[in-house]
């Protein structure tokens, strides 16, 4: 019986975590890749999980375990006629101004019912098992370990084994058959329940007493689930935006999150609360230092520090949850309140934080609140609370005074001064680590001051957080430049020197590949040029009178910044007017006339979170339809952690196109100081003669493919296969 129930829970949890990346691949052609897409999807899944746990609790209370089992089998069978999972036929594309409601709607229509049915299965099976006469029925929480183990295996399996070898349609069909297996296994569990003699719920697994848990205790369950849930999304967004922009980076925090559940709810817990409460301050103190100093190097050390702090904070909360689990009679209510906390964490990060914060401030906020996870507020005197407020208050006031003094001194841009400015208070704060409230208040105050402090990385002129990231415009007074960035990805620089204001910089310098492409392929007086990706509008510096330029940009905020003359004037100064089309580039290009462009520039790949739907066989066929005879395609592929050249070379070979690449990675220090950045560009054309001007340049070489590499399509891709591991 144990093996049957554990296997069923394991399969159900695996299906839940497989449907998430599977369906994400289906909506990718409509939305592209963005941390906000992941956060919004998490909100949907956590909300559906909450509804499923509510159903499990209410139906069990109303029907009893045995009648409820029959009802749940009917619910599990209901999605079978609508499988395999797919986007409903005729579903409209998302509006650029409101992609979030569109995503929630299509997810509800396509995966809502099967996800709901599977999500309810795990707590129900645990409750069914508790209703049998099995010797281990008194503590069915060990099945929760099997659930998280199934989730963890599915999470790792998808990018490593499923995506590289199964096309999307085959993945959906495979998931359908696995869902059928789940229905059969669940039916077998129900039969074992019905055949088992009725037995009362045995002794409690947690604190003594079988009365219904007090409301305050239920709120504590939700709180201990809320903090790790918010931290999961916060650390994912922070790492992917500000530290290491690597595809699939979200897999690592989620795997850690699941692992902490497994460790906390194991029959013999491997982690103890005293050990975790001592370890957390040791990690948070240096972490707060790096956050206040805006540190991005050394990358590996920072990533490990953030992940270690997240693991410790999540493990502490989940260990406290496991220690406070109620008797099996209240098992479904326990999981319901955990789901409430998880859903609130997702809602806070995906919906509230982007409206309230200009940065990923919810992440350090949750780190501070994690310090209070094991803090017992009851039984403390007013004198103790007063001291807990006084000492961190004095520390924060002293730090604020030092910051004001540094702002008025020449030491403002000195990294050594910055390190001392925050290092000494952080060390003082660490001395409070034996008192959680005092330590949390001190950390929170230092983080607040650090958020207002300007380091030597430039003065912030503008910041806005949107569905597609956090856009910042910064002025570098030393080099007299304005910079546009999204996290760590630079999207444009413009010189403030009037003589250099129209000079293209960064990846678009005239001495780099972009200059070669525009000189050889886009120099005609009546050339029609399309650009996917606007950025600061730097490429408009190449426009000539009489030309027709069209930009395709998915984020309205980027257009607002590029047109704001306080920040950038490339569009205003351009010799030819630019038309900007808002929306996903692939959908927008489909509405353009065929043979409309002499040069089509794909500049949407400078981030390592690549929009896969723009580098597929179907996407290339669309680009070719929009090219005039003799037209060229130019791809800007300056990425750090992924190698797109073999993918594009394979697409060119598959379509019978000529392809050349120039990797301009060795940029002299003098040119770097003037604003040029390393870049890699790849150009395609229908005939080799159309690329003759570039082929004559020795810096351009035939694009290198990968022998035997599968061509990417809307139905198949493998990001893992193009990662640079060094």
TORTOR-211500 format. One line per field, with one value per residue (C-alpha): residue number from 1; z, y negated, x. Coordinates in steps of 0.05 Angstrom, whole numbers, plus 32768, in hexadecimal, padded with zeros to 4 digits. Example, Ala and Ser with C-alpha at 12.3 -4.5 7.8 and 13.67 -1.06 7.14 Angstrom:
% TORTOR-211500
num c(1_2)
zz c(809C_808F)
yy c(805A_8015)
xx c(80F6_8111)
% end
This chain:
% TORTOR-211500
num c(1_2_3_4_5_6_7_8_9_10_11_12_13_14_15_16_17_18_19_20_21_22_23_24_25_26_27_28_29_30_31_32_33_34_35_36_37_38_39_40_41_42_43_44_45_46_47_48_49_50_51_52_53_54_55_56_57_58_59_60_61_62_63_64_65_66_67_68_69_70_71_72_73_74_75_76_77_78_79_80_81_82_83_84_85_86_87_88_89_90_91_92_93_94_95_96_97_98_99_100_101_102_103_104_105_106_107_108_109_110_111_112_113_114_115_116_117_118_119_120_121_122_123_124_125_126_127_128_129_130_131_132_133_134_135_136_137_138_139_140_141_142_143_144_145_146_147_148_149_150_151_152_153_154_155_156_157_158_159_160_161_162_163_164_165_166_167_168_169_170_171_172_173_174_175_176_177_178_179_180_181_182_183_184_185_186_187_188_189_190_191_192_193_194_195_196_197_198_199_200_201_202_203_204_205_206_207_208_209_210_211_212_213_214_215_216_217_218_219_220_221_222_223_224_225_226_227_228_229_230_231_232_233_234_235_236_237_238_239_240_241_242_243_244_245_246_247_248_249_250_251_252_253_254_255_256_257_258_259_260_261_262_263_264_265_266_267_268_269_270_271_272_273_274_275_276_277_278_279_280_281_282_283_284_285_286_287_288_289_290_291_292_293_294_295_296_297_298_299_300_301_302_303_304_305_306_307_308_309_310_311_312_313_314_315_316_317_318_319_320_321_322_323_324_325_326_327_328_329_330_331_332_333_334_335_336_337_338_339_340_341_342_343_344_345_346_347_348_349_350_351_352_353_354_355_356_357_358_359_360_361_362_363_364_365_366_367_368_369_370_371_372_373_374_375_376_377_378_379_380_381_382_383_384_385_386_387_388_389_390_391_392_393_394_395_396_397_398_399_400_401_402_403_404_405_406_407_408_409_410_411_412_413_414_415_416_417_418_419_420_421_422_423_424_425_426_427_428_429_430_431_432_433_434_435_436_437_438_439_440_441_442_443_444_445_446_447_448_449_450_451_452_453_454_455_456_457_458_459_460_461_462_463_464_465_466_467_468_469_470_471_472_473_474_475_476_477_478_479_480_481_482_483_484_485_486_487_488_489_490_491_492_493_494_495_496_497_498_499_500_501_502_503_504_505_506_507_508_509_510_511_512_513_514_515_516_517_518_519_520_521_522_523_524_525_526_527_528_529_530_531_532_533_534_535_536_537_538_539_540_541_542_543_544_545_546_547_548_549_550_551_552_553_554_555_556_557_558_559_560_561_562_563_564_565_566_567_568_569_570_571_572_573_574_575_576_577_578_579_580_581_582_583_584_585_586_587_588_589_590_591_592_593_594_595_596_597_598_599_600_601_602_603_604_605_606_607_608_609_610_611_612_613_614_615_616_617_618_619_620_621_622_623_624_625_626_627_628_629_630_631_632_633_634_635_636_637_638_639_640_641_642_643_644_645_646_647_648_649_650_651_652_653_654_655_656_657_658_659_660_661_662_663_664_665_666_667_668_669_670_671_672_673_674_675_676_677_678_679_680_681_682_683_684_685_686_687_688_689_690_691_692_693_694_695_696_697_698_699_700_701_702_703_704_705_706_707_708_709_710_711_712_713_714_715_716_717_718_719_720_721_722_723_724_725_726)
zz c(8000_8011_7FCE_7FA8_7FCB_7FC6_7F7C_7F6E_7F93_7F70_7F2A_7F39_7F51_7F15_7EE6_7F09_7EFE_7EB6_7EA0_7EB5_7E86_7E50_7E4E_7E54_7E12_7DF3_7E06_7DF7_7DAF_7DCC_7E06_7E00_7E3C_7E7A_7EC5_7ECA_7E9E_7ECE_7F0B_7EEC_7EDB_7F23_7F3C_7F11_7F28_7F71_7F6D_7F4C_7F82_7FB7_7F97_7F92_7FDB_7FEE_7FC7_7FE9_802E_8024_7FFD_8031_806A_8048_8028_8054_803A_8016_7FF1_7FE0_7FBE_7F8D_7F7F_7F72_7F40_7F18_7F1B_7F04_7EC8_7EB3_7E8D_7E65_7E29_7E23_7E21_7E07_7E22_7DED_7DE5_7DD1_7D87_7D73_7DB4_7DA5_7DAD_7DEC_7DEB_7DF6_7E2D_7E56_7E4C_7E94_7E90_7E4D_7E6A_7EA6_7E78_7E48_7E81_7EA2_7E61_7E4E_7E8E_7EC5_7ECE_7ECB_7EF6_7F2A_7F2B_7F33_7F67_7F94_7F8E_7FBC_7FFC_7FEE_7FE7_8029_804A_802A_8045_808A_8086_807E_80B3_809C_80D5_80B7_80AD_80EB_80C8_807D_8074_805A_8018_8012_800A_7FCF_7FB1_7FB4_7F9B_7F5E_7F52_7F58_7F27_7EF4_7EFC_7EEB_7EB6_7E89_7E72_7E77_7E57_7E3E_7E19_7DF2_7DD9_7DD5_7DA8_7DC7_7DAA_7DC3_7E07_7E0B_7DF5_7E27_7E5E_7E4B_7E52_7E94_7EAB_7E99_7EC3_7EFE_7EF7_7EFA_7F36_7F5B_7F4E_7F6B_7FA9_7FB0_7FAB_7FE2_800C_8002_8012_8050_8091_80AA_80DD_8106_80FB_8129_8158_8141_811A_8136_8177_81A5_819F_8169_816E_8132_812D_8147_8114_812B_811E_80D8_80C9_80DF_80AC_8075_808B_808B_8044_802C_803A_8013_7FD9_7FD2_7FDB_7FA4_7F71_7F8D_7F89_7F44_7F2A_7F4C_7F33_7EEC_7EE8_7F10_7F19_7EE5_7EA8_7E97_7E77_7EA7_7EE4_7F02_7F07_7F3E_7F72_7F66_7F6F_7FB1_7FC6_7FBB_7FDC_801C_801F_8016_804D_807D_8076_8075_80AB_80C8_80BA_80A6_80B9_80FE_8111_813F_8108_80D4_8101_810E_80C5_80A8_80C7_80B0_8068_806B_8086_804A_801B_8034_8028_7FDF_7FD5_7FF1_7FC7_7F87_7F80_7F40_7F46_7F53_7F33_7F4A_7F93_7F92_7F73_7FA7_7FDF_7FC7_7FBD_8001_8024_8000_8011_805B_8060_803B_8062_80A4_8092_8078_80B4_80E2_80B8_80BD_8108_8110_80E3_8101_810A_80C9_80D7_80C5_808E_8054_807C_8089_803F_802F_805B_803C_7FF8_8011_8025_7FE4_7FB9_7FE0_7FD6_7F8B_7F88_7FB0_7F82_7F3F_7F48_7F84_7F84_7F3B_7F4C_7F8E_7F82_7F4A_7F59_7F73_7FB9_7FCD_7FCE_8006_802A_802F_8044_807F_8090_808D_80CA_80F1_80DD_811F_8148_8181_818C_81C7_820D_8202_822F_8215_822D_8200_81C5_81D3_81D1_8191_8172_8192_817E_8135_8132_814B_811A_80DF_80F2_80F7_80B3_8095_80B1_8093_8050_8050_8061_8029_7FF8_8007_8001_7FC9_7FE4_7FC5_7F8B_7FB1_7FB7_7FF5_8017_8002_801F_8062_8061_8060_807B_80C1_80CD_80B0_80E1_8119_8102_8103_814D_8155_8134_8175_8178_8138_813D_814A_8112_80E0_80EF_80E8_80A5_808C_809E_807C_803D_803B_8040_800C_7FDC_7FDF_7FDA_7F98_7F8A_7F53_7F1F_7F09_7F1D_7F12_7EE6_7EDA_7EEF_7EDF_7EEC_7EB7_7EA2_7E7A_7EAE_7ED3_7EA5_7EBF_7EA0_7EC0_7EB3_7EB6_7EC6_7EBC_7E75_7E67_7E50_7E5B_7E62_7E5B_7E7D_7E90_7ECC_7EB7_7E6C_7E4B_7E15_7DFF_7E0D_7DF3_7DFB_7E18_7DEF_7DB7_7D85_7D96_7DA3_7D61_7D67_7D71_7DAC_7DD1_7DA3_7D69_7D60_7D18_7D1E_7D35_7D11_7D14_7CED_7CB9_7CB1_7CAA_7C79_7C4D_7C53_7C67_7C45_7C0B_7C08_7C07_7C31_7C5B_7C9D_7CD5_7D1B_7D50_7D93_7D9F_7DDC_7DDF_7D94_7D86_7D40_7D29_7D26_7CE5_7CC3_7C83_7C62_7C38_7C5D_7C80_7CC6_7CEF_7D36_7D58_7DA4_7DD6_7E13_7E11_7E48_7E1B_7DE6_7E19_7E30_7DE9_7DD7_7E16_7E01_7E48_7E42_7DF9_7DB7_7D83_7D69_7D68_7D45_7D11_7CC8_7CB8_7CE2_7D07_7D0D_7D4D_7D51_7D97_7DA4_7D9E_7D61_7D42_7D47_7D2E_7CF3_7CDE_7CD1_7CA6_7C59_7C39_7C19_7C42_7C5A_7C3B_7C7F_7CBC_7CFD_7D36_7D74_7DAA_7DBF_7DE8_7E28_7E3A_7E48_7DFD_7DDD_7DC0_7D93_7D6A_7D56_7D3A_7CF4_7CF3_7D09_7CD3_7C9E_7CB5_7CB0_7C6A_7C53_7C6B_7C47_7C01_7BCB_7BDD_7C25_7C62_7CA9_7CE0_7D25_7D61_7D8E_7DC1_7DFB_7E33_7E49_7E0A_7DC5_7D90_7D54_7D4A_7D51_7D1C_7CEF_7CF2_7CE0_7CA5_7C8C_7C93_7C6A_7C36_7C4A_7C4B_7C90_7CA9_7CF0_7D0E_7D58_7D6D_7DB3_7DB9_7DC2_7DD3_7E16_7DF4_7DCB_7E09_7E2D_7DF4_7DFA_7DCA_7DE4_7DCA_7D9D_7D70_7D32_7D00_7CBB_7C8C_7C44_7C0F_7BE2_7BF3_7BC2_7BEE_7C24_7BF5_7C16_7C5A_7C41_7C25_7C6D_7C8E_7CD2_7CB9_7CB3_7CA0_7CDB_7D00_7D0B_7D35_7D12_7D1C_7D44_7D40_7D22_7D53_7D45_7D6A_7D7E_7D93_7DB4_7DE8_7E0D_7E37_7DFA_7DE9_7E2E_7E37_7E74_7E7E)
yy c(8000_7FD0_7FDD_7FD3_7F92_7F77_7F88_7F66_7F27_7F28_7F2D_7EF6_7EC6_7ED5_7EC6_7E83_7E6D_7E87_7E62_7E1F_7E1C_7E42_7E0E_7DD6_7DEE_7DEA_7DA1_7D8C_7D77_7D46_7D27_7D35_7D42_7D16_7D21_7D00_7D37_7D6B_7D44_7D3D_7D86_7D96_7D6A_7D93_7DD6_7DC1_7DA6_7DE6_7E0D_7DE5_7DF3_7E3D_7E41_7E1D_7E50_7E89_7E6D_7E5C_7E9B_7EC8_7EA4_7EA7_7EEC_7F14_7F37_7F73_7F4D_7F16_7F49_7F5B_7F11_7F03_7F3B_7F19_7ED7_7EF8_7F17_7ED6_7EB8_7EF8_7EE4_7EA1_7EBE_7EB7_7E71_7E3A_7DF1_7DEE_7DE5_7D9D_7D7F_7D36_7D1B_7CF4_7CA8_7C85_7C59_7C91_7CD4_7CEB_7CF6_7D19_7D49_7D59_7D64_7D94_7DBB_7DC2_7DDB_7E0B_7E28_7E10_7E4F_7E85_7E5B_7E52_7E9C_7EB2_7E7D_7E96_7EDE_7EDA_7EC0_7EED_7F2B_7F1B_7F12_7F53_7F78_7F5C_7F7A_7FC1_7FF2_7FF2_7FED_7FAD_7F8C_7F61_7F37_7F34_7EF7_7F22_7F24_7ED9_7EEB_7F18_7EDF_7EAE_7EE4_7EEE_7EA3_7E9D_7ED6_7EB8_7E74_7E8F_7EBF_7E8D_7E64_7E9E_7ED8_7EC5_7E84_7E99_7EDB_7ED1_7EA1_7E78_7EA0_7EE1_7EC1_7EB0_7EF6_7F16_7EEB_7F01_7F4B_7F3D_7F1B_7F59_7F81_7F52_7F5E_7FAA_7FA5_7F77_7FA8_7FE0_7FB5_7FAA_7FF4_8002_7FCE_7FEC_8032_801C_8021_7FDC_7FC3_7F82_7F51_7F65_7F3E_7EF9_7EF0_7EAB_7E87_7EAB_7EA1_7EB1_7E71_7E45_7E19_7DD2_7D9A_7D7D_7DBF_7DC3_7D7D_7D94_7DCD_7D9C_7D6D_7DA3_7DB6_7D6E_7D5A_7D93_7D8C_7D42_7D50_7D83_7D51_7D18_7D3C_7D56_7D10_7CF1_7D24_7D24_7CD8_7CBF_7CF8_7D2F_7D2C_7D76_7D9E_7DCF_7DAB_7DB0_7DFB_7DF6_7DCD_7DF7_7E37_7E1B_7E09_7E50_7E6E_7E47_7E65_7EAA_7EA0_7E7F_7EB4_7EF2_7F26_7F15_7ECB_7EBC_7E72_7E55_7E12_7DFE_7E0D_7DE6_7DA9_7DA5_7DAD_7D7A_7D3C_7D54_7D53_7D16_7CE7_7CEC_7CF1_7CAE_7C90_7CA7_7C8C_7C48_7C44_7C5C_7C92_7CBC_7CDD_7D10_7D2E_7D76_7D62_7D33_7D67_7D9B_7D68_7D56_7D9E_7DB3_7D7C_7D8F_7DD8_7DC9_7D99_7DC8_7E04_7DE0_7DCE_7E13_7E35_7E0C_7E1F_7E69_7E65_7E44_7E73_7E87_7ECC_7EEE_7EDB_7E93_7EA5_7E86_7E45_7E43_7E48_7E15_7DE0_7DF1_7DE5_7DA3_7D8C_7DA4_7D81_7D41_7D43_7D4A_7D14_7CE5_7CEE_7CF0_7CBD_7C8F_7C88_7C6E_7C37_7C23_7C2D_7C14_7C4B_7C93_7C77_7CB0_7CDF_7CBC_7CAE_7CF9_7D07_7CD8_7CF9_7D3E_7D2A_7D26_7D6C_7D8A_7D4B_7D55_7D11_7D28_7D25_7CEB_7CAE_7C67_7C59_7C90_7C77_7C30_7C47_7C6E_7C2C_7BFF_7C21_7C2D_7BE7_7BC8_7BF3_7BDE_7B94_7B97_7BB7_7B83_7B4B_7B6C_7B72_7B28_7B17_7B42_7B24_7AE0_7AF7_7B0C_7B53_7B5D_7B87_7BAC_7BF8_7BFC_7BC6_7BE9_7C2B_7C0B_7BE2_7C20_7C54_7C37_7C30_7C76_7C92_7C6D_7C88_7CCF_7CC7_7CC5_7D09_7D2C_7CFF_7D0A_7CCB_7C9E_7CBF_7CBA_7C71_7C61_7C85_7C63_7C1F_7C2A_7C44_7C07_7BD8_7C00_7BF9_7BAE_7BAC_7B9D_7BC4_7BB7_7BDA_7B9A_7B6E_7B8C_7B5F_7B8C_7BD1_7BF7_7C3E_7C5E_7CA2_7CAB_7C96_7C5A_7C22_7BF0_7BB2_7B9D_7B62_7B6E_7B29_7B3D_7B56_7B27_7B5E_7B75_7BC1_7BEB_7C2F_7C67_7C88_7C96_7C94_7C53_7C3C_7BFB_7BC2_7B7B_7B48_7B05_7AE3_7ABD_7AD2_7B1C_7B1B_7B3D_7B71_7BB9_7BD9_7C1D_7C58_7C29_7C04_7BF3_7C1A_7C58_7C8C_7C5F_7C2A_7C5D_7C76_7C31_7C1A_7C58_7C6A_7C2D_7BF2_7BE6_7BA2_7BC3_7C00_7C1F_7C36_7C5B_7C63_7C93_7C74_7C29_7C1F_7BD7_7BD1_7BD2_7BF1_7BB4_7B90_7BB7_7B9E_7B75_7B45_7B69_7BAB_7BCC_7BE7_7C12_7C29_7C63_7C5E_7C88_7C5A_7C16_7BFB_7C04_7BDA_7BA5_7BA2_7BA0_7B66_7B3F_7B0A_7B01_7B45_7B57_7B31_7B66_7B69_7B1E_7B13_7B4A_7B34_7B5F_7B63_7BA4_7BCB_7BF3_7C2E_7C46_7C90_7CD2_7CCD_7D0E_7CFF_7CB7_7CCD_7CFE_7CC1_7C9E_7CA2_7CD8_7CC1_7C81_7C7D_7C7A_7C86_7CA5_7CA0_7CCF_7CAC_7CD2_7D02_7CD7_7CF4_7D3B_7D47_7D50_7D50_7D96_7D8A_7D58_7D8C_7DC4_7DDF_7DC0_7D7C_7D7D_7D8E_7D51_7D24_7D3C_7D2D_7CE5_7CDC_7CBF_7CE3_7CDA_7CC9_7CDC_7CF3_7CDA_7CF9_7CD8_7D13_7CF4_7D22_7D38_7D7B_7D97_7DA4_7D95_7D9A_7DE6_7DDE_7DA8_7DCA_7E09_7DE2_7DC2_7E05_7E22_7DE9_7DE9_7DA4_7D86_7D70_7D49_7D37_7D03_7D08_7CC5_7CDA_7CBA_7C70_7C44_7C1F_7BDB_7BEE_7C0C_7BCB_7BA6_7BD3_7C0E_7C54_7C99_7CB6_7CF2_7CEC_7D1F_7D0E_7D3A_7D32_7D5D_7D5C_7D58_7D1F_7CF4_7CF8_7CEC_7CA9_7CC9_7D07_7CDB_7CC3_7CF5_7CE9_7D0D_7D59_7D8E_7D9C_7DDB_7E0E_7E4D_7E90_7EB8_7E80_7E81_7E43_7E1A_7E15_7DFC_7E44_7E51_7E2C_7E3A_7DFF_7E2D_7E44_7DFD_7DE8_7DD2_7DF7_7DD0)
xx c(8000_8039_805A_8019_8008_804F_8053_8011_8025_8069_8049_8016_804B_8077_803D_8031_8078_807C_803E_805C_8099_8072_803B_806E_808C_8047_803C_8084_8075_8041_8067_80B2_80DF_80DD_80E2_809D_807F_809B_8080_803B_8038_804C_8012_7FE2_7FFD_7FFF_7FB8_7FA0_7FC5_7FA1_7F5D_7F6E_7F83_7F43_7F1B_7F41_7F33_7EE9_7ED7_7EF8_7ED5_7E91_7E93_7EC2_7F00_7EDE_7EA7_7ED8_7F06_7ECE_7EC0_7F0A_7F10_7ED8_7EFE_7F3F_7F1C_7EFB_7F38_7F45_7F19_7F3E_7F85_7FBB_7FC8_7FCA_7FB8_7F6E_7F63_7F54_7F6E_7F7F_7FC7_7FD8_7FD0_8014_7FF8_7FD9_7FFC_7FF1_7FA5_7FAF_7FE1_7FB5_7F79_7F9B_7FB9_7F75_7F56_7F8D_7FA9_7F7B_7F50_7F87_7FB5_7F7E_7F6E_7FB6_7FC6_7F8F_7FA6_7FE3_7FC0_7F84_7FAF_7FD1_7F8D_7F74_7FB0_7FA3_7F5E_7F78_7F8D_7FD6_8009_8026_7FE3_7FED_8022_8014_8041_8079_8051_805E_80A8_8095_806D_80A8_80D8_80AB_80A9_80F5_8101_80D1_80F1_8136_811F_80FC_8139_816A_8143_80FE_8107_8147_8129_80DD_80B9_8083_8049_8069_8073_802A_8015_8046_8029_7FE3_7FF6_8018_7FD8_7FB1_7FE2_7FD5_7F8A_7F96_7FC4_7F94_7F5B_7F87_7F93_7F48_7F3B_7F6F_7F4D_7F08_7F21_7F46_7F1E_7F0A_7F3A_7F3A_7F72_7FA9_7FD5_7FEA_802A_8038_8026_7FF6_7FAB_7F79_7F4F_7F4A_7F89_7F81_7F7C_7FBE_7FE0_7FC2_7FDB_8020_801D_800B_8043_8077_8061_805C_80A4_80C6_8095_80A4_80EF_80ED_80D3_80FD_8140_812E_811F_815B_818D_8172_8171_81AD_81DF_81DF_81B2_81B3_817B_8159_8175_812F_8138_816C_8144_8106_812E_8149_8102_80EA_8127_8119_80D4_80F1_8124_80F2_80BB_80E7_80D7_811B_8126_816E_816A_815F_8142_817D_81B0_8189_817D_81C8_81DA_81AA_81CB_820F_81F6_81C9_81FE_822D_81F2_81D7_821C_821C_81D5_81E7_8227_8202_8237_8235_827A_8294_8256_825E_8268_822C_81FE_8213_8209_81C3_81AF_81CC_81A5_8166_816F_817A_813E_810F_8128_811D_80D5_80C5_80E5_80B9_807D_808E_8097_8053_802B_7FE8_7FC9_7FB5_7F6C_7F7F_7FB0_7F88_7F7F_7FCA_7FD9_7FA3_7FC4_8008_7FE9_7FCC_8011_8031_7FFC_8003_804E_8045_8010_803C_8079_8055_801E_802B_8077_807C_804A_806B_80B5_80E3_8115_8111_8107_80D9_8115_813D_80FC_80ED_8134_8128_80E5_8105_812E_80ED_80D5_80E9_80DE_80AB_8089_8060_807C_80AB_80AC_80A4_80EB_8106_80DF_80F8_8140_8133_811C_8151_8192_8183_8166_81A7_81CE_81A4_81A5_81F1_81F6_81C7_81F2_8230_820E_81FC_8244_825F_822E_824D_8295_82C5_82C1_827D_8295_82CB_82BE_82E9_82C0_8280_8299_82A9_8269_823D_826E_8274_8228_821C_824E_822C_81E9_8205_8212_81C6_81BE_81AB_816E_8145_811A_8156_817D_8144_8137_8181_8186_8146_8160_81A3_8181_8154_818F_81B5_817C_8182_81CE_81F0_822F_8262_8236_8213_81D8_8193_8168_812D_8115_80D6_80C2_8097_807E_80BF_80F2_810F_8126_8158_8175_81B7_81E5_8230_824C_8295_828A_8250_8220_81D9_81D0_8192_8192_8163_8183_81CB_81BC_81D0_819F_81BE_81EF_81ED_8224_8211_8247_8224_8259_824E_8203_81F3_822B_8212_8235_8237_8226_8216_8258_826A_82AC_8287_825C_821E_8244_8258_8210_81F1_8227_8223_81D9_81B2_81D2_81A2_817F_813A_814A_8113_812F_810B_8128_810E_811F_8122_814E_8165_815B_81A6_81A0_8179_81BD_81C9_818A_8192_8162_812E_8133_80F8_8105_80D5_80E0_80BC_80BD_8096_809D_8079_80A7_80E4_80C2_80B2_80FB_8117_80E9_80F6_8128_8140_8161_816E_8167_817A_8132_812B_816D_8164_816A_812D_80ED_80E3_80A2_809A_806B_805B_8050_8074_80A1_808D_8043_804D_8079_8043_8016_804A_8047_8072_80B4_80B0_80F8_813D_815E_813F_8167_8157_8171_814B_8183_81B3_8194_81A5_815A_8151_810B_810E_80D2_80FC_8131_8107_80FB_80B6_80D1_8107_80D3_80AB_80E9_80F8_80B1_80B9_80FC_80FF_8128_8171_815F_8189_817C_81AB_81AA_81CB_81E0_820E_81FE_822B_820F_81EE_820B_81D7_8205_81FC_81B1_81AD_81DF_81B5_8177_819C_81B4_816E_8151_8189_81A3_81E9_8201_823D_8252_8280_8294_82B1_82C5_830A_82FB_8337_8334_8331_82F4_82D3_82DE_82BC_827F_828A_8277_8289_8254_8244_8219_8201_81E5_81BB_81A6_8185_81C3_820D_8214_81E6_821C_8257_8269_826E_8291_82C8_82D6_8305_82E5_82A6_82A7_8274_8246_8258_8222_8221_8225_81E5_81C4_8178_8158_8130_80E6_80A9_80A1_80E9_8122_8158_8175_81A0_81C6_81DF_81F5_823D_8255_8295)
% end
